[in-house]
Amino acid sequence: MFELNQLRSFVAIATEMSFRRAAETLNMTQPPLTRQIQLLERDIGVELFDRSGRAIRLTEAGRRFLPEAQDLLRRAEAAALSARRAQSGQEGSVILGFVPVVALGLLPVVIAAVRKSLPGVDLVLREMLTIDQAEALPAGQIDLGLMRLPRDTSRLHVSRIVREPYVLALPRDHPMADKPQFSLQDLHGQDFIMYAPSNGWYSYEMLNSMFLTEGVRPNFVQFLGQSITLLSLVNASEGIALVPDSSRHILFPNVVLRPIELPSHAISEYYLGWSRALSPAAAVMRVRDELLKEFGASLPQD
C-alpha cells in the first residue's frame, strides 16, 4: 500500500508539472522524488505520468487519481490536527452531570462558557441527583459534576462555585403576598411546602435544622424533591415555600418571590466535582479549569 510521502510527491509533481520544481518545493533532490513516484505507480499498478515527450503530463489514471490523493492528504492532516487538539484538550467529549435545579440559571452559564472558550469540546449532559453523581464520578461514568455538597467527599474533589440566598415563594392571592420583606418568624404556622428528606435532602436538612434552632414551626403540607415541583404547588395555592434565588427563572403566573432574612448559614451552594482516583483527560481538565475561572473558584488544596 502506498504511503503519504508518495502521495505528497505525486501531488507536488502534478501541481508543478516539473520534477525539478517539485523537488525544490519538497526540499529534496530529484532521484529520491523519482523513486517515490516509481514506488507509487508500482503499488497501485498504473502509470500516473506520461514521460514520452519533453514535458511531463498526467495520464488519464493520473488525472483521476489527483483529486483523490489531495483529499487523502487533507484528511490525513485533519486527523493529525484533531489528535493534537485532543492531546491539548481543545477537542474531545466531556460528560457533565448536573442536579436538576442548576438547569434554572447555572447550567446555561456553564454551557455558554465552554462553547466560548472551548468550541471544539462536546458537552454531554446527564441529569443526576448529587448522590448519584457521587457514585458516577469515581466509576468514570461521568467526568465532572455540578452538584450540592455530597455527604461523603472522600472519593471526590469538590470546589464551591456558586452561593445564592433562599427566597420566599407565595401565591399572589396569599394574605402576605404584598409584604415587601419577610423574616423567618413570618413563616410560623403557615402552610408550607417543604423539600423531601430523600431526594431533596440538601435543602431539607438545612431548612429543617434552621426551623428547629430558631423555634419556627411551619405547617408542613407537602414534601417534594425539586424546586420546580414546590413552585408548581405554590402556584396552585397549596402553601408557601423557600426556594433558591435562581428559581426566579421559572415563571408561574400565580407565584411571587420575596426576599426573606434568614440566618447566615441558610444559603444555597453549588459545587463542581470530579474524581480523586481517576486521571482526567485533557479536555476534562480544560473544561474544569475554565469553569473554575468563570466562577472565580480555585482547585481544592486537599
N, C-alpha and C positions, 0 to 999 in steps of 0.2 A: 504494500500500500504506500502511496506517495506521502511525502512529508510536507509540513508547512513551509519549510525553506525552499522546497522545489516549487511550490505554488507562488511564493514571493518572487522567485527568479523568473518564472513564466510571466507573471503579471507585469513585472518591470520591463521585460523584453517586449511584450505585446504593447505596452504603453509607449516605450521609446522607439520601437521598431529598429533597434540597434543593440547588438550585444555589447559594443564598447560603451555606449551611453548608459545602458542598464547596469553594467559592471561598476561604472562610476557612481551611479545612484545608490547601489547597494554596498559601495565601499569595498569592492573585491576585484580581483583580476578576472580576465576573460576565461582562462582554462577551467577553473572550478565552476564558473557560471555555466559554461557549455556542458560540463559534466552533469550538473544539476538537471538541465533540460533533457539530456540523454537518458538519465535515470527515470525522469518523469514520464517520458514517452515510452520507455520500456515497461514501466509499471502499469500504465493504462492501455498500452497496446496500440497506440495510434501516433502518427506524426502530427505535431502541432504547428510546425513552421515549414514553409516551402522555401528551401535554400537553393533552388535551381538557378535563380537569377542573381544579379549583382546585389539587389536589395531583398531582404527577407520579408516574407509575407505570412500571414496566418493561413493555415489550411482551413477547410470547412469545419473540420473537427476542432481546430484551434479556436475558431470564431465561436463555436457553440460552447466550448469549454471555458472561455474567458469570463463571462458573467458569473458562471458557477464558481470558478476559482476566486473571483473577487468577493462573492458572497461568503464563501467558506472562510476567507481571511478576515472579513468583517465580523463574522460570528465568533471566530477564534479570539479576536481582540476583545469583543464584548464579553466573552466568557472569562477571559483573564482579568478584565477590569472588574467584573462582578465579583470574582473571587477576592481581588484586592480590597474592594469596598466592603465585602463581608468580613474580611480579616480585620479591617479598621473599625467595623461596627457601623459603617454608613449604609449598609444594606443588611437585610435579614428579617426574621419574623420573631415578634415578642408577644407572648401570651400574657395578658394582663387581667387578673381577677379584680373584681370590684364589688363592694357591697351595694345593694340597690339604692340606698339613699344618696350616694355620690353622683348618681345619674342626674340629680336635680341641678347641680351647679358646678361641682368639681370635675366630673368626667369630661364635659365639653372643653374645659380649660386644658386638661391633660392632653386630649386628642389634638387640640389646636397647637399646643406647644411642641408635640412630637412631629406633627406634619410640617411645621415651620422650620424646625431645626434639623430634622432627620427625615426628609421626604422619601428616602429610599427604604425606610423601615416600615414593615407592615405590623400594625397593632391588631392582635386577635383578642377580642374581648370575651370574658367569661363572667357572668353574673353569679356571685357566690357569697354566702354568708361568711363572716370572719372565721368562725370555727372550721368551716370547710377550706378556706384559704390556708389556714394554719397547718392543715394536713396536706394540702395540694402542693405547697411550695417546697417542703423538704422532699416530696416524692417526685419532683420535677414535672408535675402535671401543669403547672403554670410557672411563669418566670418572675413576675412581680405581682404585688397585691396592693390594692387600695382598700384599707380596712380600718375597723376600730382597733384599739389596742387589745391584742389577744390576752387571754388569761395566762397562757404559758408562752413565753418568748425564748425558751431555751434552745429551740432549733431555728430561730429566725433572727435576722437583723431587722429592726424597725426604726424608722425616723419619722417624727411628727411633722406633718406638712401643713395642716390647717387646724385652726381653732375658731369656733363660732359659738355665739350665745344661743340659748333657747329663747323662743318667743311664745307668747300665748295665743292660741287659735280659738276663736269664739264664733258661734253662729251670728249672723248680722242681727237677728231678732233677739239676741240674748240681752237681758236687762243691763249687763255691764258693758255691752259692745261699744258704747260711745266713750267709755272712760279712756283717757289717753295713756295712762301709766298705771302699772299694777305692781303690787308687792306679793310675796309668797302667801301672806295671810289672807289675801283675797280669794285664794283657792279653797280655803277651809269650808267643808260641807258642800262644795259644788259638785254636780255630776261631772265626772272626769273620765276621759278615755285614756287608758294607760298602756304603755308598752308591755308586751308579754314577757315573763321571766325566762321563756325559752328562746324563741327566735328574735326577741327584742331585748335580750338580757343587758346589753351595754347601757342603754338609756334607762331600763327598768331599775337596775341596781343603783345607778347614780341618783335618779329622781326619788326612788323609794327611800333610800338612805337619807336624802335631804328632808323628805317629809317627816320621817321618824325623828331625826335630830332636831328639827325646828318645831315639832309638835303640831304640824298641819295635817289634817285628816280630810282629804277629798273623798267624795263618794265614788269609788271606782265602779263604773258601769260596764266597761268592756276592757279586755286585754288583747292587744293586737301587735303584730310584729313590725310593720313597716309604716313609715311616716305618712305615705300617701293613703294608706288604709285608715289611719287615725283621722286624717283630714277629711276623708270621704264621710266618716260618721259625724264629724263636726258639721260638715255641710248639710247632713240630714238632721241637725239639731238634736243629736243624741247626747251631747255634752261638750265640754271644753277639753283642750289638750295642750301640753307643752311639746313643741317640735323644734328641730334645729332651724336657725335663721334662713338657711338655704331653701327651706320649704316655700319661701316667697316665690320661687319659680313655678310652683304648682298653683294654678288658678282654679278656684272653686267659687261659684257665684255667691254662695251663702256663707263664705268664710272671711273673717277679718283677722289680721295678725297685729298684736300689740306688744310693745316692749314690756318686760317684767324684770324687776330687780330680784336676783337670786344670789345665793352665796357664791363666792368666787370659784369654788371648786365645781359648781354645776355648769360645766362647759362641754360642748360637743367637739370632739377631736377626731381627726382622721390621720392615718399613718400610711407610709409606703413601706412595704415589707418584702424581703427576699430571703432565700435560704442561707443558713450559715454553712452548710456542708457542701453544697454544690458550687462548682466554679462557673459563674455566669458567662455566657457567650459575649463576644464583643458588642453586639447590638444591644443586648440586655443591659450591659454596663453603660452604654451611651445613653439609652433611654432613662435608666435610673439616675444617672448624673444630671441629665437635662431636667428631669422633674425636680430633683433636689434644688437645683439652681433656680428653677422657675418659682418655687415656693419659698426660697430663702432658707432652706433647710440644709443640713450637713450630714455627712456619714456618721453613724454612731461610733463612739470610741471604744465600746466593749469588744 
